[in-house]
């Protein structure tokens, strides 16, 4: 086995374990906390997580620029003094922004529960903003093993504290937020240790390089806005639900979305491995690699949809107070197919080919569409079913447009495959929404079996060609 294959498999194994640990902890939290906290308390907890997912925009593309500009480079060849200065300038900027948010919160927000949430989100912004730089440097330079360890430390620390609180019968969402912040803080310190030759240097090596800051922001701001716009596509709908209904309804819908997000989190982590590898891949091999990875991924993702009905029954028996929220799983569960494809394949390829402009454009178009649909479904019609269904529609729209654009760049044809996937998704949603019995499982499973038979040659061929990814010549893409 060549060195590249060994590196990939080692990175994959660490990332797989890290993701599995995160997935198990997230599963336990999603299953146990709603049962113990109560619907309103769980709603506030979800509100914190919801707002915390947007703190990345407060870096204004600084860290994303580093990720894109230095992706594929060797860690040992980085200018450590340059990154030392960048790191501590970032620390100062995050502290100043957080102080401003806290001052505005106490000046304008009167509700104590929301004051607490906004202040803790500001603290979360400091920790995650600072931690993002060493994390992205490790990702960009293919030090995936260290990255995976940091993620595990975060989630294990968080799980330990949550378990301790629950063991002591402390059922307070505010302490759950504190546990999340402490876990992130511990992982920040751990990440600083991995990059200590960057973070801890003599003060004499510090210098203000605003040109470097501006260059990173210039490159990264498009990716940051693209990522934030991507989150807001679903986020706007959730904002509309929170505004038009109440915290309890918001919590219930969030629980249904979280179940679907488990698979997306796992797939997204694989994309972290793929970016530095694809940056070192000869451009002429990218099309073949894409088709091979796509054939395998779609078979897996469509297969995962078969667990929908058994999972729904388990969750309904465990959390009967949320039983009305699980009916929406039939609408939102297919998002793992399209978001998974976006995370692992489309976004990774667009970043590799440095098409951040297009990523930004398609996400903004989808965001504008999201705003319009949300105003209609939550403001004018006040229809929760349509609001939730719009989430999957928006994600399907973005995925298809982005993949068609990418297929043109790679000079491959995917129209037939896209139509087949849409047909499978339609079958899943219709039987899941209108049939509430094991017949749902059997109808979709039969459809999936027919799909496997028709795609068996492509799938077998793709699996045989997996070695292609390991053997491609390491010629960086410019």
N, C-alpha and C positions, 0 to 999 in steps of 0.2 A: 504494500500500500504506500502510495507516495505521500510526501510531507503535507501537501495541501489537503488530501483526504483525511489524514490523521488529525490535522488542525480542525477541519470542519466537524468531524465526528466528536472530537473532544469538546469543542464549543457547543455542539448540539446536545451532548449528554449533560453538560453543566446547565445549559439553558432549559433543557427538558426537566431536569430535577427542580431547578429554581421555579419554573412555571408550574410544575405539578404541586410544589409546596404552596405557592401563592394561590393556586386554584383550590386546593383542599381547604386552606384557611378561609378564603373568600366564601367557599361553599358553606363551611361551618357557620361563618358569621351571618351569611344571608339566611340560612335555615334557622339558626338559634336565636339571633337577636330579635327578629320580628315576633317570635313566640314569647320572649321575656320582657321586651321593652313596652309593649302596648302600641297601638296604631299611631297615636299622635306623637309619642316619643320617637318612634321609628321614622315618622315623617320628618321630624327635625334633624335626625341623624342623616337621612338621605339628602336633606336640604344642604347640610354642611358638605357632604361628598359632592353634591351637584355643583356648588359654587367653587369648591376646591379644584374641580377639574379644569377651571379656566385661569388658574393662577399663572400658567405658562406664558400668557400674553404679556405679563408684566416684565418679561425679559426682552421684549421688543425684537426678538430674532437673534439676540446676541449669541446665545448658546447654539441655536440651530445653524447659525453661520459658521461657527467653529466645526460643527458636525459635517456640514457640506464641504467646506473648504479643505478640511484635513482628512476627510474620509478616505480610507485605503492606505494612509501613510503609516510608517513604523513609529511606535511610541518613542523608541530610543533616539530617533532623529528629530524630535520636536524641539523647538527653542523653549527651554524650560523657564528662562527668565521672562520671556514674553508672556507665557501663560500664567506665571506667578503674578505679574502685574494685572493681567486681565481678570484673574480670579478675585483679587482683593478689591478691585474697582467694582466688580459685580456685587460683592458683599455689601459695599457701601450703598450702591444704587438700590438694592433690595430693601435694606434697612430704611432708607429715606422714603421709599414708596409705601412701605408698610406703615410707617408712622403717619403719613398723610391719610391713608385709608382709615386708621384707627381714630384720628382726630375728626374726620368727616363722619364716621359712624356715631361717635358720642354726641356730635353736634346736631345730626339730622334724624337719627333713628331713635324712636321712643320705646319701642317694644323690647323688653329685656332679653327675651329669647333670641331675637334676631341680632341684637347687639352682641351677644355671646358668639353667635355663629359668624358674624362678619369679622369680629376681632380674631377669632381662632383661624379663620380663613386667611387673614393677613399674616398671622404667624406661620401658617402652613406655606404661604407664598415665599417667605424668607428662606425657610428650610429647603423647600423644593427648588427654588430658584438657584440657590447656592449649590445644592447637590447636583443639579443638572449639568454643570460644567464638567466635573470629573467623570460623571456617568457617560456623557456624550463623547468625551475624549477617549474613554475606554472602549466605547462602541466603535467609534470612528477608526481606531487603531487596531481593531480586532482583538482586544483583550476581553473577550466575552466571558471567560472564566471568572475574572474579577468582578465584572458587571453582574453576573448571576449570583455571586456570593453576597454582594451588596443588597440585591433584591430580596434574597432569602433572609438576611439579617433584619431587614425592615419588617417583613411579614411575620417572622418568628417572634420578634420582640413584641410586635403588636398583638399577636395571638396569645402570648404569655400573659400580657397585662389584661387583656379582655377576659381570659380564663380566670385570672386571679380575682378580678372584680366580680365575676359571676359566682365564683366559689364563695366569696364573702357576702353574696346576695346583695351586691350593689348594682341596682338596675337603673342607671341614670345615664341618659344619652350624652351628657356633658363630659362624663368621665370616659366614655367610649371615644370621644373626640380627642381627649387628652392622651389616651392610649395610642391613637393614630399618630399624633404629633411626636410623642416620645419615640415610637418606632422609626419614624422618618428621621428624627434627630440622631438617633444611634447609627442609622445607616449613613447619614451625612458624615459623621465622624469617621466611620469605617471607610467611606469612599475617599476622604481626605488622606487617610493612612496609605491607601493604594497609590495615590498620586502625591505622596509627600515630597518628592523631588520637585514638584510644581508648587504645591501649597506652602511648604515651609522652606523658605530661603532667606538669605540675609537681606535686611531692609535696603542695603546699598544697591541691590540688583533691581529694586522696584523703579519703574519709570512710567510716566503717563504717555501711552501711545494711543492717542485718540484716532489716529488714522486707522489703526488695526481695529479699534472698536467700531468705527463707522463702516469699515469694510465688512466686518462680521455681520453687523446689523443690516447692511445693504443686501448682503447675500441671504441672510437668514430670515429677514422680516417677511419675505414672501412665503416661506415654508411655515413660519409661525402663524401668519394670518390664514394660510391654507388649513393648518391643523385646527386653529380655533374655529374657523368657519365650518370645518368638518364636524366638530363637536356641537356647534350651534345648530346644525341642520336638525338634529334630534333635540337639542337643548331648547330651541325656540318653541317647539311643540310642548315640551315639559314646562317651560315658563307659562305658556298659555293655559295648560292644565292647572298649574298652581294658582294662577290668577283667577280663572273662571270657576274653579271648584275650591277645595280646601287642602290643608296639609295632610289629612288622612287619605284622601283620594290620591294625592301626589305620592305618598308613601306606598300605596298599593300598586300603582302603575310602575313605580320605580322598582319594586320587587320583581314584577313580571319582566321588566327590561334587564334586570341584573342576571336573571337566569340565562337569558340569551347571551349576555356579555361574557359569560365564563368562557365559552368557546372562542370568542373574538380575542380575548386577552391571551389565550394560548397561542393562537395563530399569529397575533401581532408580535409576540416574542420571537417567533421564527424569522419574521421579517428583519429583526435586529441582527440576526446572524447573517442574513443574505446580503445586506447592503454592502459591508466592506468586501465581501467575496465578489459580488457583481462589479464593484468598482475596479477590481483587479482582473476582470474577465475580458478577454478579447471581444470587441464589439460584434464581430461577425458571428459569434456563437450565441448571442443573446436571444435571438429569435427561437432557435431550437431549444434552448434551455427553458424559455417561457412556455412553449407548447407542452414540453415534457412535464414541467411542474404543474401546469394548469390541469392537464389530464388527470394527474394523480390527486390533486387537491379537490377537484370537483367531485370525484368519486367519494372521497372521504367526507366532504361537507354535506352532500346530499344523503349519505348514509347516516350521518349524525342526526338528521331530522327524524329518523325512525324512533329515536328514544323519546320523542315528544309526549305521546300519550301515557306510557308507563311513568315518566317523570311527573307529568301533570297529576296523575292519581296519587303518587307518593306525596307530593307537596300539598295537595288538597286534604289528605288525611292528617298530615302533620300540622298544617296551618289552616284550620277550618275558618278562622276569622278573616282570612284573606281569600276565601274561596271564589269570590266574584272577580278578583284580579287575575286569577289563573285562566279564566275564559279568554283573556286577551293574548295569552301565550300563542294561540293559533295564528294571530296576526303578526306578532313581533318575532316569533322564533326564526322565521326565514331570514331575518336580518343577519344571522350568523353566516349564512351563505354568501351574501353580497358584501358585507363588511369584512368577512374573512378573506375574500378574493381581493378586495381593495387593499387590505393591510399587508398581506404577504406578497402579492404579485404586483398589482397595478401601482400602488404608491412606491414600493421598493424600486420598481423599474423606472418610474418617472424621476425619482431622486437620483438614481444611477445615471440616467441620461440628462440630468440637470434641467428638467422641465418643470421647475417650481412655478413658473408663470402660468402654465396650464393648470397645475394643481390648484393654484389660487383662483383662477377664473372659473373652473368647474365647481369649486366649493362655494364661491360667491353666488354663482347662478343658482345652485341648489339651495343656498341660504335664502336668497330673495324669494324663491319659490316656496320655501318653508314658511317664511313670514306671511306671505299671501294666503297660503292654505290654512295656516294657524288662525289668522284673523277670521276667516270664513267659518272654520269648524268649531273654534272655541269662543269666538266673539259674537258672530252672527247666528250660527245654527246652534251653538252650545251643545254639540253632539260628541260625546266622549268616544264612541265607537269610530266615528270618522277621523277624529283627531289621532287616535292610536294607529288606525290603518294608514294614515298619511305618512307615518314614520317609515314603514317598509316601502311605500311608493317612492318617497324621496331618495332612499338609499339605493333602490333599484335604478332609478333614473340616473343618479350620479355614477353608479358603477358601470352601467351600459355605455353612457357617453364617454367616460374615461377609457374604457377598454376598447371601444371602437377607435378612438384617437390613438391609443397605444398600438393597436393592431396595424394602423396605417404607418406608424413610425417603424414598426418591426417588419412590415410587408408580409403579414399573415392574414388569413381570412378566418373569422370566428363567428360569423353571423348565424350559421346553423347551430353551433354549440350554445350561443346565447339564447336562441329561440327554444331549444330543448330545456335549458335551465329555467326559463320563464314558465314553460308549460308544467314542469315538475313543481315549481313553486305555487302555481295556481291550483294544482291538484291538492297540494298540502294544505293551503289556506282554506279551500272550500270544504274538504272533508273534516278538517280540524274545527272549523267554525260551526258547521251545520250538523255534524254527527258527533254525539258525545258518548261513544262506546268504543269497545275494542275494534269495531269495524273500521274506525279511523286508522288504526295501526295497520290492519291487514290490507286496506285499499292502497295506502301509500307504500307499504312494503312491496306489494305486487308491482306497483308502478316503478319502484326503484330496481326491482329484479329485472324488469324488462329493459330499463336503462342500462344496467350492467351488461346484459347480454348484447345489446347493440353497440356498446363501447368497449367490449372485452379486448378486441385487437389493439385499439389505441392505448388502453390501460396497460396491457402486458408489454407493449412496445415502450411505453413511457417508463415503466419500472425497470426494464432492461437497460434503458439509456440513462439511468440515474448516475452512472459513472461519468457521464459527460460533464456533469457539474464539477466533478473532482479533477478531471484531466485537462480542463481548458487552460490554455496558457495564461500565465499571470501578466497580462499586458494592461496596465492601467488605462481606464477610459478618460479621455481629456474632455 
